[in-house]
Amino acid sequence: MSTPDGWSGRIDLPDVPATRRWHQCVQALQPGSPPGVAVLGFACDEGVRRNHGRVGAAEGPLALRRMLSNLPKLDEALLYDAGTIACVDGDLEGAQARYAEVMAGLLDAGHLPVGLGGGHEIAYASYLGLVKHLGTRRPRVAIVNIDAHFDLRQQDRASSGTPFLQAIEHARSHGLTLDYLVWGISASANTRMLFDTADALGVHYVRDDRLNLLNLARHIVDLRMRLADVDVVYLTIDLDALPHAMAPGVSAPAARGVPLEVLEPLLDEIAATGKLKLLDVAELAPPLDRDQATARVAARLIHRVTAAAWQARGG
């Protein structure tokens, strides 16, 4: 088995399966491959640039592959690398369309896709891929966004600040029931207009200063009840929802953020539903990172969610 580009790392006992790491198991995706966890890169930060943010997220997919490489293989899921879609000459919309096409194919084949961003413009591409996969089916879909920002901006062109408004408008025009849930909203990072837009659209959101260990149990129950009413879940994690000390390598670091001891139980709850169809991680900007801290925590979250989601599938 040849290892796809970007994957390398430590080898302990090459003939002992219990010592294997991701880089020893990942395969280049081939047509007809049995279902597994499939990573798909989105090397794009054009949306961040259009949103007047700090660029660098186009380098995220490679950094994430490198950090995922050394993580232990804890489940029986096959691991695939489906390649990377790059944004060329600022053509964000073209990159999103190509990514959506590949994403739909992964879902059609029964894989659990993991998007490696890239700016948060990856979210609209992931949504379009899910819609293409669903075809004429009309399940109730929930987008769960871990984010300090609503990303509901009304702008002339698509950007990293518009994906969920685009998704909501698309869903409404195509008869798809879509719930948008955001956990980690920062009151100091969203204008009054964005809060008003969220309220008008019926968005459920929880602020970062309400997410702590004292009320974690209540939030888990709330999340469980909301996801009980949906059929399909798409999870997207914007790394700027994490505390700055933990995730400095993003366009807009958090002044407060949601700590891992609160975030991880919420992610566990999402994965345990068995309804998670796809996930992605956005906004890792390696040029802005410090000691690969942001890449490291992103890889940890991917590792945790994929293992739990695959187990919930019965894998």
SULHUMO-V352134 format. One record per pair of residues at least 24 apart in sequence whose C-alpha atoms are under 10 Angstrom apart, sorted by the first residue. I is the first residue (numbers start at 0). J is the second residue. D is the distance in whole Angstrom. If there is no record, write none. Layout:
BEGIN
I/J/D  I/J/D
END
This chain:
BEGIN
0/24/9  0/25/9  0/26/7  0/27/9  1/25/9  1/26/7  1/27/8  2/26/6  2/27/7  2/79/10  2/80/9  3/27/6  3/28/9  3/79/9  3/80/7  3/81/9  3/82/9  4/61/9  4/64/9  4/65/10  4/80/9  4/82/9  5/60/9  5/61/6  5/62/8  5/63/9  5/64/6  5/65/6  5/66/10  5/67/10  5/68/8  5/80/10  6/61/9  6/63/10  6/64/6  6/65/6  6/66/9  6/67/8  6/68/6  6/69/9  6/80/10  7/64/9  7/65/7  7/66/9  7/67/9  7/68/6  7/69/8  8/65/8  8/66/9  8/67/9  8/68/6  8/69/5  8/70/9  9/68/8  9/69/6  9/70/10  10/69/9  16/72/9  17/71/9  17/72/8  17/73/8  18/71/7  18/72/8  18/73/10  19/69/9  19/70/9  19/71/6  19/72/6  19/73/9  20/67/9  20/68/7  20/69/5  20/70/5  20/71/4  20/72/5  20/73/9  21/64/9  21/65/10  21/66/10  21/67/7  21/68/5  21/69/6  21/70/6  21/71/6  21/72/6  21/73/9  21/77/10  21/78/8  21/79/10  21/302/10  22/64/9  22/65/9  22/66/10  22/67/8  22/68/4  22/69/7  22/70/8  22/71/9  22/72/9  22/78/9  23/68/8  23/69/9  23/71/10  23/72/9  23/78/10  24/68/9  24/72/8  24/76/10  24/77/7  24/78/6  24/79/8  25/68/9  25/77/7  25/78/5  25/79/5  25/80/7  26/77/8  26/78/6  26/79/5  26/80/6  26/81/9  27/78/9  27/79/6  27/80/5  27/81/6  27/82/8  28/78/9  28/79/5  28/80/6  28/81/5  28/82/8  28/105/10  29/79/9  29/80/9  29/81/8  30/104/10  30/105/10  30/108/9  31/108/8  32/77/9  32/79/9  32/108/8  32/109/10  32/110/9  33/76/10  33/77/8  33/79/10  33/108/8  33/109/8  33/110/8  34/76/8  34/77/7  34/78/9  34/79/9  34/105/9  34/106/9  34/107/10  34/108/7  34/109/5  34/110/5  34/111/8  34/314/10  35/75/9  35/76/5  35/77/5  35/78/6  35/79/7  35/105/10  35/108/9  35/109/8  35/110/5  35/111/6  35/112/8  35/309/8  35/314/9  36/76/6  36/77/6  36/78/5  36/79/6  36/80/9  36/81/10  36/105/9  36/109/9  36/110/6  36/111/5  36/112/6  36/113/7  36/277/10  36/305/7  36/306/9  36/308/10  36/309/8  37/76/10  37/77/8  37/78/6  37/79/5  37/80/6  37/81/6  37/82/9  37/102/10  37/105/8  37/106/10  37/109/10  37/110/6  37/111/6  37/112/5  37/113/6  37/114/9  37/277/10  38/64/9  38/78/8  38/79/6  38/80/5  38/81/6  38/82/7  38/83/9  38/102/10  38/105/10  38/110/10  38/111/8  38/112/6  38/113/5  38/114/6  38/115/7  38/278/10  38/279/9  39/79/9  39/80/6  39/81/5  39/82/6  39/83/6  39/84/8  39/98/8  39/101/8  39/102/8  39/105/9  39/112/7  39/113/6  39/114/5  39/115/6  39/116/9  39/279/9  40/64/9  40/80/9  40/81/8  40/82/6  40/83/4  40/84/6  40/85/8  40/98/9  40/113/8  40/114/6  40/115/5  40/116/6  40/117/8  40/121/10  40/279/9  40/280/10  41/82/9  41/83/6  41/84/5  41/85/6  41/86/8  41/94/8  41/95/9  41/97/10  41/98/7  41/114/7  41/115/6  41/116/5  41/117/5  41/118/8  41/119/10  41/120/9  41/121/7  41/124/9  41/279/10  41/281/9  42/83/7  42/84/6  42/85/5  42/86/6  42/87/9  42/94/9  42/115/8  42/116/6  42/117/5  42/118/8  42/121/9  43/83/10  43/84/8  43/85/6  43/86/5  43/87/8  43/89/9  43/90/9  43/91/8  43/94/8  43/95/9  43/116/7  43/117/5  43/118/6  43/119/9  43/120/8  43/121/8  43/282/10  44/85/10  44/86/8  44/89/9  44/91/9  44/116/9  44/117/6  44/118/5  44/119/8  44/120/8  44/121/9  44/158/9  44/159/8  44/250/10  44/281/10  44/282/8  44/283/10  44/284/9  45/86/7  45/87/9  45/88/9  45/89/6  45/90/8  45/91/6  45/92/10  45/94/10  45/117/9  45/118/8  45/120/8  45/157/10  45/158/7  45/159/8  46/86/10  46/89/9  46/90/10  46/91/7  46/92/10  46/117/9  46/118/6  46/119/7  46/120/6  46/121/9  46/156/9  46/157/7  46/158/4  46/159/4  46/160/8  46/161/9  46/162/10  47/117/9  47/118/6  47/119/8  47/120/8  47/157/10  47/158/6  47/159/5  47/160/8  47/250/8  47/282/9  48/89/9  48/118/9  48/158/8  48/159/8  48/250/10  49/89/10  49/91/10  49/154/10  49/156/8  49/157/8  49/158/6  49/159/8  49/160/9  50/152/10  50/154/9  50/156/9  50/157/9  50/158/6  50/159/6  50/160/6  50/161/9  51/158/9  51/159/10  51/160/10  51/250/10  52/118/10  52/159/9  52/160/10  52/249/9  52/250/6  52/251/7  53/249/8  53/250/5  53/251/8  53/282/10  53/284/9  53/286/10  53/287/9  54/117/10  54/118/8  54/249/9  54/250/7  54/282/9  54/283/10  54/284/7  54/285/10  54/286/9  54/287/9  55/117/8  55/118/9  55/248/9  55/249/8  55/250/8  55/282/8  55/283/8  55/284/4  55/285/6  55/286/6  55/287/7  55/288/10  56/115/10  56/116/7  56/117/5  56/118/6  56/119/9  56/248/9  56/249/8  56/250/8  56/281/8  56/282/6  56/283/5  56/284/4  56/285/7  56/286/8  56/287/9  57/85/8  57/86/8  57/115/10  57/116/7  57/117/5  57/118/7  57/282/9  57/283/8  57/284/7  57/285/9  58/115/10  58/116/8  58/117/7  58/118/10  58/282/10  58/283/8  58/284/6  58/285/6  58/286/8  59/115/7  59/116/6  59/117/6  59/118/9  59/248/10  59/280/9  59/281/8  59/282/7  59/283/5  59/284/6  59/285/6  59/286/9  59/294/8  60/84/10  60/114/9  60/115/5  60/116/6  60/117/7  60/280/10  60/281/10  60/283/8  60/284/10  60/285/10  60/294/10  61/115/9  61/116/9  61/285/9  62/115/9  62/283/8  62/284/9  62/285/7  62/291/9  62/293/10  62/294/7  62/295/9  62/298/10  63/115/7  63/116/9  63/280/9  63/283/8  63/285/9  63/291/10  63/293/10  63/294/6  63/295/8  63/296/10  63/297/7  63/298/6  63/301/10  64/115/8  64/294/9  64/298/8  65/294/9  65/295/10  65/298/9  66/291/9  66/294/6  66/295/6  66/296/9  66/297/9  66/298/6  66/299/9  67/294/9  67/295/8  67/297/9  67/298/5  67/299/8  67/301/8  67/302/8  68/298/9  69/298/10  70/298/8  70/299/8  70/302/8  71/302/9  72/302/9  72/306/9  73/302/9  73/303/10  73/306/7  73/307/10  74/305/9  74/306/6  74/307/9  74/309/8  74/310/8  74/314/8  75/306/9  75/309/8  75/310/9  75/314/7  76/110/10  76/111/10  76/305/9  76/306/8  76/309/7  76/310/9  76/314/7  77/110/9  77/314/10  78/110/10  78/111/10  79/110/9  79/111/10  79/112/9  80/112/10  80/113/10  81/105/8  81/112/9  81/113/10  81/114/10  83/114/9  83/115/9  83/116/10  84/116/10  84/117/10  85/117/9  86/117/10  91/120/8  91/121/10  91/124/10  91/156/10  91/157/8  91/158/8  92/120/10  92/123/10  92/124/9  92/156/10  92/157/8  92/158/10  93/124/10  94/121/9  94/124/8  95/120/8  95/121/7  95/122/9  95/123/7  95/124/5  95/125/8  95/126/10  95/127/8  95/128/9  96/123/9  96/124/7  96/125/10  96/127/8  96/128/8  97/124/8  97/128/9  98/123/10  98/124/6  98/125/7  98/127/9  98/128/7  99/123/9  99/124/5  99/125/6  99/126/8  99/127/6  99/128/4  99/129/8  99/130/9  99/131/8  99/132/9  100/124/9  100/125/9  100/127/8  100/128/6  100/129/9  100/131/8  100/132/9  101/125/10  101/128/7  102/126/9  102/127/9  102/128/5  102/129/7  102/131/9  102/132/8  102/277/9  103/127/8  103/128/5  103/129/6  103/130/8  103/131/6  103/132/5  103/133/8  103/134/10  104/128/8  104/129/10  104/131/9  104/132/7  105/129/10  105/132/9  105/277/10  106/131/9  106/132/6  106/133/9  106/276/8  106/277/8  107/131/9  107/132/6  107/133/9  108/132/10  109/276/9  110/276/9  110/277/9  110/309/10  111/275/8  111/276/6  111/277/6  111/278/8  111/305/8  111/308/9  111/309/8  111/312/10  112/275/10  112/276/8  112/277/5  112/278/7  112/279/8  112/305/9  113/234/10  113/235/10  113/276/10  113/277/6  113/278/5  113/279/5  113/280/8  113/301/8  113/304/10  113/305/8  114/235/9  114/277/8  114/278/6  114/279/4  114/280/6  114/281/8  114/301/10  115/278/9  115/279/6  115/280/6  115/281/7  115/282/9  115/283/9  115/297/10  115/298/10  115/301/10  116/236/10  116/237/9  116/279/7  116/280/6  116/281/5  116/282/6  116/283/7  116/284/9  117/159/10  117/279/10  117/280/8  117/281/6  117/282/6  117/283/7  117/284/8  118/158/9  118/159/6  118/160/10  118/237/9  118/249/9  118/250/9  118/280/9  118/281/5  118/282/5  118/283/8  118/284/8  119/146/10  119/150/9  119/158/8  119/159/5  119/160/8  119/161/9  119/162/7  119/163/10  119/235/9  119/236/9  119/237/7  119/238/10  119/279/9  119/280/8  119/281/5  119/282/6  119/283/10  120/150/9  120/157/8  120/158/6  120/159/4  120/160/7  120/161/8  120/162/6  120/163/9  120/281/8  120/282/9  121/158/10  121/159/8  121/162/8  121/235/9  121/279/8  121/280/9  121/281/7  121/282/9  122/150/10  122/159/9  122/161/9  122/162/6  122/163/7  122/165/10  122/166/9  122/233/9  122/234/9  122/235/7  122/236/9  122/237/10  122/278/9  122/279/8  122/280/9  122/281/8  123/157/9  123/158/10  123/159/9  123/161/8  123/162/5  123/163/7  123/164/9  123/165/7  123/166/6  123/167/10  123/169/10  124/162/8  124/166/9  125/162/10  125/166/10  125/233/8  125/234/10  125/235/9  125/277/8  125/278/8  125/279/8  126/162/9  126/163/9  126/165/10  126/166/7  126/167/10  126/169/10  126/170/10  126/233/8  126/277/9  127/166/8  127/169/9  127/170/10  128/277/10  129/231/10  129/233/8  129/276/8  129/277/8  130/166/10  130/169/10  130/170/9  130/173/10  130/175/9  135/173/10  135/174/10  135/175/10  136/175/9  137/173/10  137/174/8  137/175/6  137/176/7  137/177/10  137/230/10  138/175/7  138/176/7  138/177/9  138/229/8  138/230/6  138/231/7  139/175/7  139/176/5  139/177/6  139/178/8  139/226/10  139/228/8  139/229/5  139/230/5  139/231/6  139/232/9  140/170/10  140/175/8  140/176/6  140/177/5  140/178/6  140/179/9  140/226/9  140/228/9  140/229/6  140/230/6  140/231/5  140/232/6  140/233/8  140/274/10  140/276/10  141/176/9  141/177/6  141/178/5  141/179/6  141/180/7  141/225/9  141/226/7  141/228/9  141/229/6  141/230/8  141/231/6  141/232/5  141/233/6  141/234/8  141/274/10  141/275/10  142/166/9  142/167/10  142/177/7  142/178/6  142/179/5  142/180/6  142/181/8  142/231/9  142/232/6  142/233/5  142/234/6  142/235/7  142/275/10  142/278/10  143/178/8  143/179/6  143/180/5  143/181/6  143/182/8  143/203/10  143/204/10  143/222/10  143/226/9  143/232/7  143/233/6  143/234/5  143/235/6  143/236/8  143/266/10  143/269/9  143/278/9  144/179/8  144/180/6  144/181/5  144/182/6  144/183/9  144/184/10  144/204/9  144/233/8  144/234/6  144/235/5  144/236/6  144/237/7  144/240/10  144/278/10  144/279/10  145/180/9  145/181/6  145/182/5  145/183/6  145/184/8  145/204/10  145/205/10  145/234/8  145/235/6  145/236/5  145/237/6  145/238/8  145/239/9  145/240/6  145/241/9  145/257/9  145/262/9  145/265/10  145/266/9  145/280/10  146/181/7  146/182/6  146/183/5  146/184/6  146/185/8  146/204/10  146/205/10  146/206/10  146/207/9  146/235/8  146/236/7  146/237/5  146/238/7  146/239/6  146/240/5  146/241/8  146/253/10  146/256/9  146/257/9  146/281/10  147/181/8  147/182/8  147/183/5  147/184/4  147/185/5  147/186/8  147/187/9  147/188/7  147/189/8  147/205/10  147/206/8  147/207/7  147/237/8  147/238/9  147/239/6  147/240/5  147/241/8  147/251/9  147/252/9  147/253/7  147/254/10  147/255/9  147/256/7  147/257/9  148/181/8  148/182/9  148/183/8  148/184/6  148/185/7  148/186/9  148/187/10  148/188/7  148/189/6  148/190/10  148/193/9  148/206/10  148/237/9  148/239/9  148/240/8  148/251/10  149/179/10  149/180/10  149/181/7  149/182/9  149/183/9  149/184/7  149/185/9  149/188/9  149/189/7  149/190/10  149/193/7  149/194/8  149/196/9  149/197/7  149/202/9  149/204/9  150/181/10  150/189/9  150/193/8  150/197/10  151/189/10  151/192/10  151/193/7  151/194/9  151/196/7  151/197/7  151/200/10  152/189/10  152/190/10  152/192/9  152/193/7  152/196/9  153/192/10  153/193/9  153/196/9  159/281/10  159/282/9  164/196/9  164/197/9  164/200/9  167/200/8  167/202/10  168/200/10  176/229/9  177/229/9  177/231/10  177/232/10  178/202/7  178/203/8  178/225/9  178/226/10  178/228/10  178/229/8  178/232/9  179/203/7  179/204/8  179/233/10  180/204/6  180/205/8  180/222/9  180/225/9  180/226/10  180/234/10  181/205/6  181/206/8  181/235/10  181/236/10  182/206/7  182/207/7  182/209/10  182/210/8  182/218/10  182/222/10  182/236/10  182/240/8  182/257/9  182/262/9  182/265/9  183/207/4  183/208/8  183/209/8  183/210/7  183/237/10  183/239/9  183/240/6  183/241/8  183/255/10  183/256/7  183/257/6  183/258/10  183/262/9  184/208/8  184/209/9  184/210/10  184/240/8  184/256/9  184/257/9  185/240/8  185/253/8  185/254/9  185/255/8  185/256/8  185/257/10  187/253/10  187/254/9  187/255/10  188/251/9  188/253/9  188/254/9  206/256/9  206/257/9  207/240/8  207/241/9  207/253/10  207/255/7  207/256/6  207/257/6  207/258/9  208/255/8  208/256/8  208/257/8  209/257/9  210/256/9  210/257/7  210/258/9  210/261/7  210/262/9  211/257/8  211/258/8  211/260/8  211/261/6  211/262/9  212/258/10  212/260/8  212/261/6  212/262/10  213/261/10  214/261/10  215/260/9  215/261/7  215/262/9  215/264/8  215/265/9  216/261/10  216/264/9  216/265/10  218/261/10  218/264/10  218/265/8  219/261/10  219/264/8  219/265/6  219/266/10  219/267/10  219/268/7  219/269/9  220/265/10  220/268/9  222/265/8  222/268/8  222/269/8  223/265/9  223/268/7  223/269/8  223/271/10  223/272/8  226/268/9  226/269/8  226/272/8  226/274/9  227/272/8  227/274/9  229/274/8  230/272/10  230/273/10  230/274/6  230/275/9  230/276/10  231/272/10  231/273/9  231/274/5  231/275/6  231/276/6  231/277/9  232/269/8  232/270/9  232/272/9  232/273/9  232/274/6  232/275/5  232/276/6  232/277/7  232/278/9  233/269/10  233/274/9  233/275/6  233/276/6  233/277/5  233/278/6  233/279/9  234/266/9  234/269/8  234/270/9  234/275/7  234/276/8  234/277/6  234/278/5  234/279/7  234/280/9  234/304/10  235/277/8  235/278/5  235/279/5  235/280/6  235/281/7  236/266/10  236/278/8  236/279/6  236/280/5  236/281/6  236/282/9  236/297/9  236/300/9  236/301/10  237/279/9  237/280/6  237/281/5  237/282/6  237/283/8  237/297/9  238/280/7  238/281/6  238/282/6  238/283/7  238/284/10  238/293/8  238/294/9  238/296/9  238/297/7  239/281/9  239/282/7  239/283/9  239/293/9  241/293/9  241/296/9  241/297/10  243/293/9  244/289/9  244/292/9  244/293/9  245/289/9  245/292/6  245/293/6  245/294/10  245/295/9  245/296/7  246/283/9  246/287/10  246/288/8  246/289/8  246/291/9  246/292/6  246/293/4  246/294/8  246/295/9  246/296/7  246/297/9  247/283/9  247/284/9  247/285/10  247/287/7  247/288/6  247/289/7  247/290/10  247/291/9  247/292/7  247/293/6  247/294/10  248/282/8  248/283/6  248/284/5  248/285/6  248/286/7  248/287/4  248/288/4  248/289/7  248/290/10  248/291/8  248/292/8  248/293/6  248/294/8  249/281/9  249/282/6  249/283/5  249/284/5  249/285/8  249/286/9  249/287/6  249/288/7  249/293/8  250/282/7  250/283/8  250/284/7  250/287/8  250/288/10  251/282/9  259/296/9  259/300/9  262/300/9  263/299/10  263/300/8  263/303/8  263/304/9  266/300/8  266/303/8  266/304/7  266/307/9  266/308/10  267/303/8  267/304/7  267/305/10  267/306/10  267/307/7  267/308/8  268/304/10  268/307/9  268/308/10  269/304/9  269/307/9  269/308/8  270/303/9  270/304/6  270/305/8  270/306/9  270/307/6  270/308/4  270/309/8  270/310/9  270/311/7  270/312/9  271/304/9  271/307/6  271/308/6  271/309/9  271/310/8  271/311/5  271/312/9  272/307/10  272/308/8  272/311/7  272/312/9  273/307/9  273/308/6  273/309/8  273/310/8  273/311/5  273/312/5  273/313/9  274/308/8  274/311/9  274/312/8  275/304/10  275/305/10  275/308/7  275/309/9  275/311/9  275/312/9  276/308/9  277/305/10  277/308/10  278/304/9  278/305/9
END
